[in-house]
Amino acid sequence: MYFLIKRILFLFDAEKVHYFVMNALRLSFKIPGVSWWLSHSYGKSDPRLAIRLWGIEFPNRVGLAAGFDKEGANLEELAALGFGHIEMGTITPIGQPGNPKPRLFRLKHSEGLINRMGFNNPGAEIAIEHLKKIKNRNFIIGGNIGKNKDTPNENAVEDYLKAWEALYPYVDYFVVNISSPNTPNLRQLQEKEPLKHLLGTLKNKSLSSGKNKPLILKISPDLSHTELDDILEIIQEIGLDGILATNTTLARKDLDQRDEFIQESGGLSGKPILNRSTEFIRYIHLKTEGKIPIIGVGGITSPEDAWEKIEAGASLVQVYTGFIFEGPRLIKRINKFLLTKLIKD
C-alpha cells in the first residue's frame, strides 16, 4: 500500500509533500480508533528489544533522526509508528526561515535526498509549546540544538546554551549539531579549539544543572581521520556522553546518474552514505575501545543495514531517508529482525 501512495507523493515537491503528510498524520489522530490502530499495527515493541543507555530505558534501538520533526509538533503521532526515540530539531534559540526554496530534492534511483534546509525552525519558544501539549509521554525525546545563521561563530556557545536551557525540562538527551553543511561556517566549530570550548561549556552547564542529561555530538562524514581523532580526544577529555555518526555529506559518490538533482548543493543522505557512515561507526568503536556510546545514522533502508551498524559498534540507530523511501513498515521490520538477532546472540 505504501509503495502505491509513495508513487503518487513523489510526483510533487518533496518539502510540500513532507508537510502535507505530517498534517494528514496529525489530523488522522483526531479520528477515533486511528491512534489505537497505528500503535497496535506498528508501535508495540517487544520488551526484549529494550535497551538501557545513559540511565534511560529506550523501548527499542530504532529512532527517527533530527530534521523530520523540527519543532516537535508531531512527536506523539510519529512515536505511534514504532520508534523507540525521536530526535526533534535542529532547534535554534530564535526562529529562522532557513535557506530559499526549493531546498529538498529526491534522488529516486539512488534512494537518497539532497537538502539545504538551513536549520529552518520556529525557535525554542514555539518548540516548548509543542512539547507541553504532549499527552502520552511514553517515548524518548532527543533535542537537537544549533546556532542561528546570523550568530557569528565566536558567539555560537551562547546560542547553544540558550537552546539547551530552553529544552532542558522537556527532552531526555541533547545532540549538539555542528556538522550540518547548510549553515555557513558551522562546520568550523568542529575544529579543535572551538569544539573544546563549546563542548566543555555545555558539559559543565549540564553537570551543574542537578540532573546531568546526556550530551551527544553529531559529526560530519566528511572529516578526515586526523580531524576525527582530534574530536574523539576532546570527547574523552571532556567526558561527553556519546557521538552520533553521521550527518549528511557534501560528497557525491555512489549516485545513479539517472537522477536529475545530483548537481544540487546541500547535504546528501540516504543509501549513498550507508557505507561511509558505517565505516565511521566502526572506526570510532575500535579507536575508543567501545567506551563511547554511538548512535548510528546514515543510509539505513533495510533491517540488515541497521544490524550492520549495531555490529560495527552502534548502541542505537536512526532512520530518516529510508523511512521516506520504505515507509513505516521499515521500523517494524528492523525491530523484528533485531529481535531474532539479539535472541540468537
Order of alpha helices (4+ residues) and beta strands (2+ residues): alpha-alpha-alpha-beta-beta-beta-alpha-beta-beta-beta-beta-beta-alpha-beta-alpha-beta-alpha-beta-alpha-beta-beta-alpha-beta-alpha-beta-alpha-alpha
